């Protein structure tokens, strides 16, 4: 894959993630970036496991819709998409700053 396309896709993903509600983004951060189990995310946020799962599902749907509207090559947003993005733990462009803002 072309590195320029990968950067473009990542930037589109970051923009889409920034558009999530604070609760949805918190669930994505805790579940996929911090790699916490659903039960621990629920405890940290003071909600039920089902609520966390709902927020994560809604987040995937919303990010998918936003990415589809940008014309990126990313067409299937799911757990692996979030996990791959979260795998960048170096504090660079894909690091913690965007996750917590």
Secondary structure, 3 states (H helix, E strand, C coil): CCHHHHHHHHHHHHHHHHCCCHHHHHHHHHHHHCCCCHHHHHHHHCCCHHHHHHHHHHHHHHHHHHHHHHCCCCCCCCHHHHHHHHCCCCCCCCCHHHHHC
